[in-house]
């Protein structure tokens, strides 16, 4: 029982970090019935000049040729988390309603460690095993969450998103990738790494700033079999994970159950980084 408790506690700490940063990310294993990632037709703007082949818009639009077209997506999760010298495995489920909901539930053995529901205006987290919940839906997130939601869905589905066509952007280059960089407001910056040969995303980086701290999320894709994610604060590693899918399912009728029971103390967010620090100060992130 102590071993289970220790394992669940380690998983919860990792889950809380990922949830509070809205960084639950995953990738796809090939499946005979998985048609979501197959190449799909895409009509380029007729007036896109030949001389603009190295422009930000051209690179992003070419990348969007490879985006999945779907209404819903669901998959089982296999997650390996590295945290403070430990490697812990746990499973779960991911469900996405295109442009509207990202839902995740994670388990260890028969215990649900947590579940979370993210929409363009709300981030909600509940852990029965810890008896705690958090909801971020106040004014402190009114600019951050809508912009982050599109980036999160892009991260889950290895795709480019329309939010990447907005705001200040620049284009860089390295040996194998284009690097599209963007800034949204004062608190959110991102980088999308796009392969020069196939125009598919090879990695995504997100930086979320608040007060004097910056949270960094970095994703590196491993073809379509999975990717790694690291979460750091001011470049100090907080947690890393290797996440992959099994049994991906597209365009099915799925539900997104989420309810915080009466009597559970719920913390309403006033800044995600502040709550991360508060959780660590209270011992939730420490051995």
C-alpha positions, 0 to 999 in steps of 0.5 A: 500500500505504501508503494502504491501511495508513493507511486500515486503521489509522484504521478499526482505531482507530475499531473498537477504540473502538467495540468496547471500549465495546460501542458497535457500532450501526446502523440500517435501510434499508427493503426490500421483504422487510423486515417486522421493523419493521412495526407489530405487535400489542401487548397493554397491561396491562388495569389500566393506568389512563387517568391513567397516560398520562404515566407511565414504564411507559405511555410504555415499553410504548407504545414497545414496540408498535413493537419488532420480533419476531424470532429472528435478524437480519442485515444488511450495513453501510455505515459512515462514521467521523469520527476526528481530522479524517478521514472513512473508509468501510468495510463489514461485516456485523451478525448478532443472535440475539435476547437472546443474541448481537450479532456484527459483522465490518468490512472495508476493501476485501478486508481484515477489520479486526476482528470482535467477539462480544458476549453477555450476559456476554462482550465479545470482539474480534479483529483479524487485521490488528493481531494483537491480541485482547481479551476482557472476561469477568471480575468487573469486568463482571459487573454492566455487561455483562448490563445493557448487552446489552439496551441495545445490542440496543435500539440496534441495532434502534431499540427499547425493552428490558425493562432499561428497566423496572428500577431508578431511572427518571424521565420528562422532556419536550421539544417532540417527545419524551418523555425516559425516564432510568434508572440501573442500579447505580453505573456505568450510566445511560441516556436513551431519547428517544421521539417523542410522535406515534408513540412510536418511539425517536428517540435513546438515550444511555448513560453508563458510569462507571469510576473518575474517567472517564465514557464517553458514547455518543449515538445519533440515529436518522434515521427508518429509514434510519440513525443517527449515533453519537458516543463521548466520554470526559468529554465530549471527542469520541473518534469519530463514525460514520454507520451504515446497513444494506442487505439486512436479513434476519429469522428466518434460520439464521445463524452467529456464527463467532469464534475467536482463533488460537493465539499471538495475545496476548489482553488480558483486560479489567479495565475497558473505560475502563482499556483504552481509556486503555492503548491510547491510551498505547501509540499505537493511538489516535494518528497 
